[in-house]
Amino acid sequence: MSDYARGETVSIRDFPLGKPSKITGIIVGQRGDYYFVLIKNGLEEGKVKRYNFWDIYSDSEEDEWVD
């Protein structure tokens, strides 16, 4: 399980544990197993959405995808 800090920029994954999409957001809080993310672009821009750790990806994580 990844630990994300408040204020960290993350990308939303296209499906659980999938590849990161172009939708980005900022972690604004955590409660239990959920992270609350302020969406910065896309259709949901400006909304705070709830995600599990497997639905988000941080650029600081090691790249696990090989092209």
C-alpha positions as CSV (number, residue, x, y, z in Angstrom):
1,M,0.0,0.0,0.0
2,S,1.3,3.4,-0.9
3,D,1.2,6.4,1.5
4,Y,0.5,9.7,-0.1
5,A,1.0,13.0,1.6
6,R,-1.4,15.9,1.6
7,G,-0.6,18.3,-1.2
8,E,1.1,15.6,-3.4
9,T,0.2,15.6,-7.1
10,V,-1.2,12.3,-8.4
11,S,-2.6,10.9,-11.6
12,I,-5.8,8.9,-11.8
13,R,-5.4,5.3,-13.1
14,D,-7.6,4.1,-16.0
15,F,-8.6,1.0,-13.9
16,P,-7.4,-0.4,-10.5
17,L,-3.6,-0.9,-10.6
18,G,-3.7,0.1,-14.3
19,K,-1.7,2.7,-16.3
20,P,-2.0,6.3,-15.2
21,S,-4.3,8.5,-17.3
22,K,-3.8,12.2,-18.1
23,I,-6.2,13.2,-15.3
24,T,-4.3,14.7,-12.4
25,G,-5.2,15.9,-9.0
26,I,-3.9,17.0,-5.6
27,I,-4.4,14.9,-2.4
28,V,-6.4,17.1,0.0
29,G,-7.1,14.5,2.7
30,Q,-7.2,10.9,3.9
31,R,-9.8,8.9,5.9
32,G,-9.3,5.3,6.5
33,D,-8.4,3.5,3.3
34,Y,-9.6,6.4,1.1
35,Y,-7.8,9.4,-0.3
36,F,-9.7,12.6,-1.3
37,V,-8.3,14.1,-4.5
38,L,-9.0,17.6,-5.9
39,I,-9.2,17.0,-9.7
40,K,-7.2,19.6,-11.6
41,N,-8.2,18.8,-15.2
42,G,-10.8,16.9,-17.2
43,L,-14.6,16.6,-17.0
44,E,-14.5,16.5,-13.1
45,E,-12.3,19.5,-12.8
46,G,-12.7,21.3,-9.4
47,K,-14.4,18.4,-7.7
48,V,-13.1,16.5,-4.7
49,K,-13.4,12.7,-5.4
50,R,-12.7,9.7,-3.2
51,Y,-10.2,7.1,-4.4
52,N,-8.5,4.0,-3.0
53,F,-4.7,3.8,-3.1
54,W,-4.9,1.5,-6.2
55,D,-6.8,4.1,-8.2
56,I,-4.1,6.8,-8.0
57,Y,-0.5,7.0,-9.1
58,S,2.2,9.4,-8.0
59,D,5.1,10.4,-10.3
60,S,7.5,9.7,-7.4
61,E,6.6,6.0,-7.6
62,E,9.0,3.8,-9.5
63,D,7.8,3.1,-13.1
64,E,6.5,-0.4,-13.3
65,W,5.5,-0.3,-17.0
66,V,7.7,-1.5,-19.7
67,D,7.0,-0.4,-23.3
